[in-house]
Amino acid sequence: MEISALVVAAGWIGAVCTVLAYGLLSAGKLGPESMFFQIANVVGAGLLLISAATNGAWPSAVVNGIWILIGAHAVFGLARSLRRRRSEALAAQTSFAGSEFNSESFEAEAEYVELAPTLIMPVITADMIAEAREERRLDVSADTGRLSLAG
């Protein structure tokens, strides 16, 4: 395939990327803070820049270069924000009631862990399993790895 065909293909792919990103944004399927939206804009602008510069369309090339800088700034800002939120979430998970997380005190005080406002999951502690084993009410199936409490 010759270079001019690759340049034309790059231009079309870039146009599809930017129009797709804008269409999804306008339809409410993506928000401006969406990483996909920002990356699609940067990739699309990069491919359009190649096509425009190769064909001597300098105003379009310059606009797409500026578009890349704006998009890259947004991508790095989103990545930084995502890292900060993950770090804060990890810190929140490892602290319990203002102190360092202690699994023994947590298990002793709670029978349920709330996963979402409408979803509650029972917690089976090591003490509960040991107690069930002592009472011979617990059947551990080795081939399935499942636990069941026998009546």
N, C-alpha and C positions, 0 to 999 in steps of 0.2 A: 504494500500500500504506500502510496507516495505521500510526502509531507503535506501537501495542500489538502488532501482528503482527511488526514489526521486533524489538521487545523479546523476544517469545517465540522468534523465530528465533535471536536472539543467545544466549539461554539454552540452546537446544538445541545450537547449534554449539559453545558453550563446554563443555557437558557432554560432547559427543562428543570434543572435543580432550583434555580431562583424562582421560576414561576410556580413550581410545585410548593416550595416553602411558603411563598406569599399566599398562594391559594389556600393552603392548610391553615395559615394564620387568619386569613379573612373569614374562613368558614368556622373558625373557633375550635378547630381540632388541635391546634398548637398555640402556645402563648409565646410572647417575645422572649420569655426566659427559658424557652425550650432549647436544649442543647442541639437537637436535630435541626431546628429552624436556623440557628446561628451557623452551624457547620455547613448545612446545605447552601446557605447564602455565601459563605466564604469559598467553598469549593466551586459553586456556580460562577461567582465573580472571577475566580482564578482562571477558570476555563474560558470565560468570555474575554478576559484580559489577553490571554494567549491569542485567541482568534482575532481580536481587534488590533492588537499590536502587529501581528503578522500581516494583516491586511492594510496597515497604515491608517486605521481609524483611531487617531490619537485622542480625540475627546472622549470616546467610549473607553479606551484603554485607561486613561487617567481616572475617569469616574469609577471604573471597576477596581483600580488600584486603591482608591480611597475607600471603596466599599469593603475591600479585603481588610484594610486597617481597622475600620469600624467593627467589622464582624470578629476579627481576631481579638480586639479589645473586649468585646462582649463574651467570647468563648473563654478567655482567661479569667474574666470576672466571675462567670458562672462556675468555672472549675474551682476557683478560690472559695467561693461561697459554698459549694458542695462539700469541699474538704472541711471547711469550718463547721458546717452542720453535722457532718459525720463525726467529727471530733467531739462536738458538744453532746451528741447522742450517746457516744461511747462513754463519755464522762458521766452522763446522767445514769447510764445503765450500771456503772460500777460503784455508784454511791447510793446508799439507802438511808433515808431519814437523816440526812446531813452527815452521815459517817461513812466509812469505807464499807463496802458490801461484805456481808457475812452470811454465807449460805445457810449455816446452821440456825442462826436467829431468824432468818427469813422463813425457812421451812417450818420452824416452830410456831411462828405467828400467823402464817397464811395457809389456808387450805385451797385457795383459788388464785390464779394469776389472771388478771384482766388484760386481754389482748387487744380488744377494741371496745367501744362503748356498748356494743350489743353482743359480744362474744366472750364467754368465760370458759376457761379450760381447767379441769381439775388437775391438781398437782399430786403426784404419787412420790412420796419421800422414801428414802432408804429405810427409815424407821418403820414405815408402813409395810414395806416389802418384808423386812425382817420379822415383823409381828405376824404377818400372814403366813410366812414360812413356818414359824413356830406353831401356829395353830393348824398347819397342814391344810390350809384352804387355798393355797396358791399352787397352780399347775404351770410350770415353765416348759413350754414346748421347744425342744432344742432345734427341730428342723425349721420352724417358722420364726422363732425369736419372739413370739407373742406371749403376753402374760394374760391369764384369765383367772378369775376368782371362782373357785368351785363352791357351790352352795353350801 
